[in-house]
Amino acid sequence: MITIRGFRAIDDPEVCDKFLFGHRKVLESINVKEVTSSKATWIENPDVYVIVVESLEDKRILGGARVHKAGAHEPLPVESATDY
């Protein structure tokens, strides 16, 4: 059984940390060791929303996404990555 839920990143930093750890593991599995524009500052940004798919049995993060509201507190990750 799974659950799918969405929340503002600042409202659940513990799950955001688990999401971030899992994302890094996925990147490492395809030999992407470092993404220069990848910073965890989004966890403290009130304009970032996270959607996670969690196992009900053990609360593992099985998948997810994060959505940044444009033009708010910080540049979008793609803007930072491309120095836009």
Rosetta blueprint (number, residue, H / E / L):
1 M L
2 I E
3 T E
4 I E
5 R E
6 G E
7 F E
8 R E
9 A H
10 I H
11 D H
12 D L
13 P H
14 E H
15 V H
16 C H
17 D H
18 K H
19 F H
20 L H
21 F H
22 G H
23 H H
24 R H
25 K H
26 V H
27 L H
28 E H
29 S H
30 I L
31 N L
32 V L
33 K L
34 E L
35 V L
36 T L
37 S L
38 S L
39 K L
40 A H
41 T H
42 W H
43 I H
44 E H
45 N L
46 P L
47 D L
48 V E
49 Y E
50 V E
51 I E
52 V E
53 V E
54 E E
55 S E
56 L L
57 E L
58 D L
59 K L
60 R L
61 I E
62 L E
63 G E
64 G E
65 A E
66 R E
67 V E
68 H E
69 K L
70 A L
71 G L
72 A L
73 H L
74 E L
75 P L
76 L L
77 P H
78 V H
79 E H
80 S H
81 A H
82 T H
83 D L
84 Y L
